[in-house]
Amino acid sequence: MADLGSPTPRSTSQNFCCPYPCPQGEPLPPPTSAGGLQTLAASETCNDFHPMFFTHDRSFEEFFCICIQLLNKTWKEMRATSEDFNKVMQVVKEQVMRALTTKPSSLDQFKSKLQNLSYTEILKIRQSERMNQEDFQSRPILELKEKIQPEILELIKQQRLNRLVEGTCFRKLNCRRRQDKFWYCRLSPNHKVLHYGDLEESPQGEVPHDSLQDKLPVADIKAVVTGKDCPHMKEKGALKQNKEVLELAFSILYDSNCQLNFIAPDKHEYCIWTDGLNALLGKDMMSDLTRNDLDTLLSMEIKLRLLDLENIQIPDAPPPIPKEPSNYDFVYDCN
């Protein structure tokens, strides 16, 4: 029986035979191959693109065999017995997932990444991540987060309102559900009025307030609804349209039976506008973009405040851009 660690003259799958004895001489449990396959299948249920699967005629067989070799190698490093099978599989799954996140371009690169992710290295990574997690979950850090979070949310709110002041070009849906006309909407600098109006074509930049014919006072806004709750999504046949359009729809309800209907150009603008309108109404900003921005800014602010910056003056403005060098002889043109 060939050893999994021995070099293969042609390909891994051509020299693969199952079942293998484990390095200690006792056979691996019967579910080894099935368990390995389930682990690999579970790791491939995402939408990520992995180019290495398009570099070999039998890429999935090769991939599976490489992972079985990894299982045998990790089994040896952990000095495992049959009772440790589940623990070994957890480590192998972590090794595979960490190697896949680097998006190797070939199966050879994938195999090389796995060589650097030994059981000892996985233990070091786990310990480092655990220490970081414990640091950020300690009581003083949580109290600091609670203190900083309102400042970060206010910063995000101002950014959303500034984007509404800049305005956005939207497409209009006609009776045939075609988006062939444009209109523009923007918030006044004092945050009290929404200016909007039709356009002949998509603008190249901001549209001035005085060129937008219609106005809607923010004080008249009753509610902001999204998705299937929008009036223009409840019309006959509207719910049969593209799901992406449904996810980009939102409406401003005002007066008794009046509404201003929107179809955002993309998910980012959808989040910007729904967040901004909710902020104008004094409601919470609930979009995924706000959650991501809050997590990112909060993490950065925490790390900055934990730095040892005693007696170090932090400038309010960025440093000046240095002058250009006298020559560019140090630049190498790759072309």
N, C-alpha and C positions, 0 to 999 in steps of 0.2 A: 504494500500500500504506500503510495507516494505521500511524502510529508508536505503539509500546506506551505511551510516556509521555504521549500526548495525552489530554485529557479525553474521556470517553465520555458522550454525551448521555442514554442510557437505561441500559443495563447493559453490563458488560464482555463477557459472552458474546455479546451481539447484535452487537458490533462486532469480535469476534475473528476473525482470519483467519490461517491457517498455511500455509506457513512464513513467518517474518519474517526479513528481512535483519538481520544484527547491525549495531550502530552504526558499525562500521568499514567497512561496505560489502560484506564477504564473508559468504556465507550461513552460518547456524549449521549444525553437523553434523546429519545426518539423525536421529540418535537423540535430539535435543533434547526433543521432545514425549514420546516414550516414556520417556526417562530421567527427565523431570520427573514423569510419572505414577507411575513406580516409586518415586521418592523420596517422593511424597505418600502412596502406598499403604503404604509401609514405616513412615511416621510415624503411620499411623492403625491399626496393628495392636494398639494397647494398649486398655485398658479405660476410658480417660478419657472423660468426657462433655464435648462442646463444643457449647454452646447456639447458636453462630452458624450451625450447619448447619440449624437449624430456623427461620431467619428469612427464607429466600428459597426461591422455588419451584424454582429450579435451582441450589441452593447449591453442589453439587460442581463443576458447570461453571464457576460464578463463581469458586470457590476455585482451580480449576486455572488459569483465565485470569489471576487476580491473581498467581499464582506464576510464570506465564510472563512477565508484565510485570516481575516482580521479577528473573527471570533475565536479561532484556534490560538492565535497569538495572544490575545487578551486573556483567554482562559489560562494560558501558561503563566502570564505575568501576574495574574491574580491568585495563582496556585489554587484554583477552584476545584470543587468536587461537584457531583451531580446536584447536591442540595443548593449550590450557589448559582444555578443556571439562570434564574431570573435576574440576579444582581449583575451577572456577566452581560446578559442581554441589554440591560439598561445602560451599561457602560458602552457597549458596542453601538447602540442606537445614538448615544451622545457623540461618539467619535464620528459616526457617519454624518450626522446632522451638522456638526461643526465643520467637517470637511466640505460638505455641500454648500454651506453658506459662502465659501470663498469662490464659488462658481468656477471650478477647474475646467479648462478648455479641452482636456483629454482624460481618458481613463488612467493613463500613466501619471498625470499630474494628481489626479484623485488619489491614486495609490501612494504617491509621494507624500501628500498631505496626511494621509492616515499613518504613515511611518512616523511622522512628527507628533502624532497624538497618541502617545503610549498611555498606558494606565496611570503611570506616575504623573505624566503631564496633565491628564484629566483631573487627578486629585488636586494638583496645584491650581488649576483653573477654578475648580469648585471652591477651594478654600479662599481664593482671592475674591470671587464673586460673593461668597457668603460674608466675608469681612466687609465688603462694600455695602451689602444689603443691611447688615447689622448696624453699620455706621449711620446709614440714612434712615433706619427705622428706630433709632434710639430716641428717648423722650426729648432731650434738648433739641434734636434736629426736627422732630415733629412739631415742637412748639415754635421753632423758628419758621418752619414752613407755614404754619397757621398764621403767623404774624405777617409774613411776606406775601401770602397769596392774594389778599385784597389789592395790594399795590400792583401785582402782576395782572390781575383781572382788569384793573383800571387802565393799565397800559394797553392791553389787548382791546378794550372798549374804545379807547381813543384812536387806535389804528383802524378799527372797523369804521368808525364815524368819518375819519379822514378819507377812507376809500369811498364812502358814499358821497362825500363832498366832491371828489374827483369825478364820480359818475361812471356809468357803464352803458354800453350799447347792447340792446336786446333785440331779438328777432320776434316778429309778430306771427301768430298762427292765424291763417285765414280759414274760411269755412271748409276747405278741403284738407285742412291740417298741414298745409305747406308753410314753411317758414321763409317767405320771400320778401318780407318788408322789415324795415328797421325802425326802432324808436330808442330814444335816449332818456335816461332818468338820472338825476343827481340831487343831492341834498344841499340846501343853502348853507353858507359858511356859519350862520348863527344856529343851525340845526333846527329851524322852525318850519321850513317849507320844503316839500319835494317838488322840483321842477321837472317836467317831462314833455316830450313832444315827438312827432313823427319825423323821420329822416328819409331822404331820397336814396342814400347809400350809406354804407358803413363809414363812420368818420375815422380820420387818421389820428386824431388826438381828442382832447377834451372839447366838449360843446359848450359855448357860453350860456349863462343863465338866460340872457335876454333873447336868445334864439329859440328857446323852448316855450311853447305857447301856453301850456297848461300848468296849473299849480294845485298842490294838495297840502293844506296845513297839517303838520304832524299832530296837532291837537285834535284833529277830526278823525284820526285813525282809531278804529275800534279794536281790531285784531289783525294778526298775521297768521295765515293758514298755509299749510304745505301739502304737497303730494295729492292724494285722492280727495282731500278736503277742499281743494281749490275749485271754485265755480267753473273755470274753463276746463277742468279735468272731469267734471261730472256730466258734461254734455254728451249727447248720444254718440256712441262710437269712440269717445275719447279714451276710455279705459282700455280699448283694444290696441292702442298705439304702443310705440316703443317704450319699454320700461325705463330707459335712460331719460326720456322726456318727462315721464312722471316724476322721477327723482329730482329733476331740476326745476319743477314747477312750484311757485309760491304766489300768494295773492295778498293784497292789502284790502281789508274790508273797512268801509267808512260810510257814514250816513246810514240810511235804512237798507237799501238794496243796491248799493254802489260798491264796486270793487275795481282794483287796478291789478291786472293779471301779468305775471312775469314767467318767462322761460329763460333761466340762466344759461349763458353760453357754455359753462362748464361747472364742475362740482366746486371748484375753489370759489368762483364768483357767487355760487349759490350760498355757500357758507358765509362769505363776507356779507352778503345782503341780509340774509336771515338773522345773522348775529347783530348786524348794525340796526336793523329795524326793531329787534327785541330790546336792544340797548336803549333805543329812543323811547320805547314804551315802559322802560324800567323793569324789564324782565331779564331772566338769566339767559346767557348765551350758551346754547346747548349743542352746538355743532361739533363734529369730529375735529375740525380745524382748530377750534378753541381749546379742546382737550389736549391736542398735540402741542399747540403753542404754550399752553399753561405748563405742561410737563417739561418742555424744553427750557423755557425761561426760568421756571422755578428751580430746576436742576442746576442751571448755570449760575443763578443768583446764590444758591446755597453754597456751591463750590467756591465762588468768589468770596463770600463772607467767611468761609472757613480757612482761607489762605492766611498765612502769617504775614500780614502787611503792616505791622506796627511800625510807626515812625517812617512809613513810606508814603509819600504824597502821590496820589493818583491824579493825573491831569484831567481837566474837564473836557479838553478838546484833543483830537488825535494829533500825533506829531506831524510836523510839516513834511511834505514830500521832498526828498533830496534832489539835488540837481542831477541832470543827466551826466553820465561819465564822458570823459574827453574822447574816448573811442570805444568801439565795440569789438575789439580784437578777441575778447574772451568768449564771444558768442560763436557757437558752432552750428552751421546750417546743415540740418540733416538731409535736405533735399539735394 
